[in-house]
């Protein structure tokens, strides 16, 4: 599950907890096998203010009647090998990565037993891994870690490296609408058309089940960029620093309750949605 709300940016705003109560965190709990009895571990590694972020997540989950919430404050690779932390993630029902700097996540957890345990459990058990902002961006096998939005379609501007590897064949960018990052995603997909580009808008999230079915959650919009049918690009011909041309990218806009089949590259659009007291509700489709 990936979400796009940055703890560093929104943690002091009055609607921070309200957003989670009505959307992403509630859905996360509902998807867990133990629901209100879930054991949750919050990993604040990406954040520059881990103590504050950790406490805010504990309060948010407590307001949702979840009492078994703890913070794993890993700040370096030595911390990531701590046997106590390894045992805690073996026992957790939900692990959530906070926002911050996604490069900290990949450089601290890459190749560790900590990450191997998470991957094994994610692939073989009823186990939820969630990420917000940087935690969402780092969830895929490849991730964007650098690139100015206004120069994104210039060769060499967008930097891509290995992510945590929970999701294959996609690349995720966050704060997508607010920061005008569509060019970054276009470039990432043009440089590797075999991956699907996912841009999370503000207050937008994705729930991925069965390894391939992606459902939009939260009130915001998600952009999906599919390069599978791309007909041409000059990205391999132009010099570094030169603008890039692309022909034939396919773009989808998905909103709450829509689903996207990652294996089939197919959008399943929810036809009807209603809003009651600020909460989005599904309405059964009728032929």
C-alpha positions as CSV (number, residue, x, y, z in Angstrom):
1,X,0.0,0.0,0.0
2,X,1.4,3.4,-1.0
3,X,0.2,6.8,0.0
4,X,1.2,10.4,-0.7
5,X,1.0,12.6,2.4
6,X,4.3,13.8,3.7
7,X,4.7,13.8,7.5
8,X,7.3,16.5,7.3
9,X,5.1,18.8,5.4
10,X,1.7,18.1,6.9
11,X,2.3,16.9,10.4
12,X,1.4,20.3,12.0
13,X,-1.7,20.9,9.9
14,X,-5.1,20.4,11.6
15,X,-6.3,18.0,8.9
16,X,-3.3,15.6,9.2
17,X,-5.0,13.1,11.5
18,X,-8.4,13.7,10.0
19,X,-7.2,12.5,6.5
20,X,-5.9,9.3,7.9
21,X,-8.9,8.6,10.1
22,X,-11.2,8.8,7.1
23,X,-9.1,7.1,4.5
24,X,-5.7,5.5,4.3
25,X,-5.0,4.2,7.8
26,X,-8.5,3.0,8.3
27,X,-8.4,1.0,5.0
28,X,-5.0,-0.4,6.1
29,X,-6.5,-1.7,9.3
30,X,-9.5,-3.2,7.6
31,X,-7.2,-5.1,5.2
32,X,-5.2,-6.6,8.0
33,X,-6.1,-10.1,9.1
34,X,-6.3,-9.1,12.7
35,X,-7.9,-5.7,12.1
36,X,-8.1,-3.8,15.4
37,X,-5.9,-6.4,17.0
38,X,-3.1,-5.8,14.5
39,X,0.5,-5.2,15.7
40,X,1.9,-2.2,13.8
41,X,5.5,-1.2,13.4
42,X,6.3,2.3,12.0
43,X,9.7,2.8,10.4
44,X,10.9,6.4,10.5
45,X,14.2,5.9,8.8
46,X,13.5,8.3,5.9
47,X,12.6,11.2,8.2
48,X,14.8,14.0,9.5
49,X,12.4,14.3,12.5
50,X,11.8,10.6,13.4
51,X,10.7,11.2,17.0
52,X,8.0,13.6,16.1
53,X,6.8,11.6,13.1
54,X,6.7,8.4,15.2
55,X,4.6,10.0,17.9
56,X,2.1,11.4,15.5
57,X,1.6,8.0,13.9
58,X,1.1,6.4,17.3
59,X,-1.5,9.0,18.1
60,X,-3.2,8.6,14.7
61,X,-3.5,4.8,15.1
62,X,-4.6,5.2,18.8
63,X,-7.5,7.4,17.6
64,X,-8.5,4.5,15.3
65,X,-8.6,2.2,18.4
66,X,-5.3,0.5,17.6
67,X,-3.2,0.2,20.7
68,X,-0.3,-2.1,19.6
69,X,1.7,0.5,17.7
70,X,5.5,0.9,18.0
71,X,8.2,2.9,16.2
72,X,11.4,1.3,14.9
73,X,13.9,4.2,14.8
74,X,16.6,2.8,12.5
75,X,19.2,5.5,11.5
76,X,22.0,3.4,9.9
77,X,22.8,-0.1,8.6
78,X,24.1,-1.2,12.0
79,X,20.7,-0.5,13.5
80,X,19.0,-2.5,10.7
81,X,20.8,-5.6,11.8
82,X,19.7,-5.3,15.4
83,X,18.2,-8.7,16.4
84,X,15.4,-7.0,18.5
85,X,14.2,-5.1,15.4
86,X,14.4,-8.2,13.2
87,X,12.2,-10.1,15.7
88,X,9.7,-7.3,15.8
89,X,9.1,-7.2,12.1
90,X,8.8,-11.0,12.1
91,X,5.9,-10.6,14.6
92,X,4.2,-7.5,13.1
93,X,1.0,-7.6,11.1
94,X,1.6,-4.2,9.4
95,X,4.9,-2.3,8.7
96,X,4.7,1.3,7.6
97,X,7.5,3.4,6.2
98,X,7.2,7.2,6.9
99,X,8.0,10.0,4.5
100,X,11.3,11.8,4.1
101,X,14.2,10.9,1.9
102,X,13.8,7.7,-0.1
103,X,17.5,7.4,-0.7
104,X,18.0,6.9,3.0
105,X,15.6,3.9,2.8
106,X,17.4,2.2,-0.1
107,X,21.0,2.8,1.2
108,X,20.2,1.7,4.7
109,X,18.0,-1.3,4.0
110,X,19.4,-2.5,0.7
111,X,20.8,-6.1,1.0
112,X,20.0,-6.5,4.7
113,X,18.3,-9.3,6.5
114,X,15.7,-6.8,7.6
115,X,14.6,-6.2,4.0
116,X,14.8,-9.9,3.2
117,X,12.4,-10.7,6.0
118,X,9.9,-8.1,4.9
119,X,10.0,-9.4,1.3
120,X,9.5,-13.0,2.3
121,X,6.6,-12.1,4.5
122,X,5.0,-9.9,1.9
123,X,5.3,-12.6,-0.7
124,X,4.1,-15.5,1.4
125,X,1.9,-14.3,4.2
126,X,-1.2,-12.1,4.9
127,X,1.1,-9.2,5.7
128,X,0.8,-5.5,4.9
129,X,3.6,-3.1,4.0
130,X,2.7,0.5,3.6
131,X,4.5,3.7,2.8
132,X,3.8,7.4,2.7
133,X,5.6,9.8,0.5
134,X,9.2,8.6,0.4
135,X,8.1,5.3,1.8
136,X,5.8,4.9,-1.2
137,X,8.4,6.0,-3.7
138,X,10.9,3.5,-2.4
139,X,8.5,0.5,-2.5
140,X,9.2,-0.4,-6.1
141,X,12.2,-2.2,-7.6
142,X,13.3,1.1,-9.3
143,X,12.8,4.5,-7.8
144,X,13.3,8.1,-8.7
145,X,15.5,9.9,-6.2
146,X,16.4,13.1,-8.0
147,X,15.3,15.4,-10.8
148,X,14.0,19.0,-11.0
149,X,10.4,19.1,-12.2
150,X,11.0,22.0,-14.6
151,X,13.9,20.2,-16.4
152,X,12.7,16.6,-16.1
153,X,12.5,16.0,-19.9
154,X,16.2,16.9,-20.3
155,X,18.5,13.9,-20.8
156,X,20.3,13.1,-17.5
157,X,18.2,15.2,-15.2
158,X,16.1,12.4,-13.7
159,X,18.1,10.0,-11.5
160,X,16.9,6.5,-10.9
161,X,18.3,3.9,-8.6
162,X,17.2,0.6,-6.9
163,X,14.3,0.8,-4.5
164,X,13.2,-1.7,-1.8
165,X,11.8,-4.1,-4.4
166,X,8.3,-4.9,-2.9
167,X,6.7,-4.2,-6.3
168,X,8.1,-5.1,-9.7
169,X,7.7,-3.4,-13.1
170,X,6.5,0.0,-11.7
171,X,8.1,3.2,-10.7
172,X,6.4,5.6,-8.3
173,X,6.6,9.4,-8.0
174,X,4.9,11.3,-5.2
175,X,3.6,14.8,-4.6
176,X,2.9,14.4,-8.3
177,X,0.3,17.1,-9.0
178,X,1.4,19.7,-6.4
179,X,5.0,19.7,-7.6
180,X,4.3,19.3,-11.4
181,X,6.3,16.1,-11.7
182,X,4.7,14.6,-14.7
183,X,7.8,15.2,-16.8
184,X,9.9,13.1,-14.3
185,X,7.5,10.2,-14.8
186,X,7.5,10.6,-18.6
187,X,11.3,10.5,-18.6
188,X,11.4,7.5,-16.3
189,X,9.0,5.5,-18.5
190,X,10.6,6.5,-21.8
191,X,14.0,5.3,-20.5
192,X,12.5,2.0,-19.5
193,X,9.1,1.4,-21.3
194,X,8.8,-2.0,-19.6
195,X,7.9,-0.3,-16.3
196,X,4.6,1.4,-15.5
197,X,4.9,4.9,-14.2
198,X,2.6,5.8,-11.2
199,X,2.2,9.4,-10.0
200,X,0.5,9.9,-6.7
201,X,-1.4,13.2,-6.2
202,X,-1.9,14.7,-2.8
203,X,-4.2,12.7,-0.5
204,X,-4.0,9.8,-2.9
205,X,-3.1,6.2,-2.2
206,X,-2.9,2.8,-3.8
207,X,-3.7,-0.7,-2.4
208,X,-1.9,-3.5,-4.2
209,X,-3.1,-7.0,-3.7
210,X,-2.2,-10.4,-5.2
211,X,0.9,-8.7,-6.6
212,X,-0.9,-7.2,-9.5
213,X,-4.3,-5.6,-8.7
214,X,-3.9,-1.9,-7.8
215,X,-6.9,0.0,-6.2
216,X,-7.0,3.8,-5.8
217,X,-7.8,4.9,-2.3
218,X,-7.9,8.4,-0.7
219,X,-9.5,11.5,-2.2
220,X,-6.8,12.5,-4.6
221,X,-6.0,11.4,-8.2
222,X,-3.3,9.0,-9.4
223,X,-1.7,9.2,-12.9
224,X,-0.6,6.0,-14.6
225,X,1.9,6.3,-17.5
226,X,2.1,3.2,-19.7
227,X,5.1,3.0,-22.1
228,X,4.4,-0.5,-23.4
229,X,3.0,0.9,-26.6
230,X,5.5,3.8,-27.0
231,X,6.3,4.1,-30.7
232,X,9.4,6.3,-30.6
233,X,11.8,8.3,-28.5
234,X,15.2,10.0,-29.1
235,X,16.3,9.5,-25.6
236,X,19.2,7.3,-26.7
237,X,20.3,9.6,-29.5
238,X,20.4,13.1,-27.9
239,X,23.4,14.4,-25.9
240,X,23.3,14.8,-22.1
241,X,21.5,18.0,-21.2
242,X,19.4,18.0,-24.5
243,X,15.6,17.9,-24.4
244,X,13.9,14.5,-25.1
245,X,11.1,13.7,-27.4
246,X,8.6,10.8,-26.9
247,X,5.8,9.5,-29.1
248,X,2.9,7.3,-28.1
249,X,2.8,7.2,-24.3
250,X,-0.5,6.2,-22.8
251,X,-1.8,8.1,-19.8
252,X,-4.6,7.1,-17.4
253,X,-6.2,9.1,-14.6
254,X,-7.6,6.9,-11.8
255,X,-9.6,8.0,-8.8
256,X,-11.0,6.4,-5.6
257,X,-12.3,2.8,-6.1
258,X,-10.9,2.5,-9.6
259,X,-8.6,-0.5,-10.1
260,X,-5.7,-1.2,-12.4
261,X,-4.5,-4.6,-13.4
262,X,-0.7,-4.4,-13.5
263,X,-0.4,-7.7,-15.3
264,X,-2.9,-6.9,-18.1
265,X,-2.2,-3.1,-18.2
266,X,-6.0,-2.6,-17.9
267,X,-8.0,0.0,-16.1
268,X,-11.2,-1.1,-14.4
269,X,-13.2,2.1,-13.8
270,X,-15.7,2.5,-11.0
271,X,-18.7,4.2,-12.5
272,X,-20.5,5.5,-9.5
273,X,-19.3,7.1,-6.2
274,X,-21.1,9.2,-3.7
275,X,-20.0,11.5,-0.8
276,X,-21.6,11.5,2.6
277,X,-20.2,13.9,5.3
278,X,-16.9,14.1,3.4
279,X,-16.4,10.4,3.1
280,X,-16.4,8.7,-0.3
281,X,-18.6,5.6,-0.6
282,X,-18.9,3.0,-3.3
283,X,-22.2,2.6,-5.2
284,X,-22.8,-0.7,-6.9
285,X,-22.6,-0.6,-10.7
286,X,-25.7,-1.6,-12.6
287,X,-25.7,-2.6,-16.2
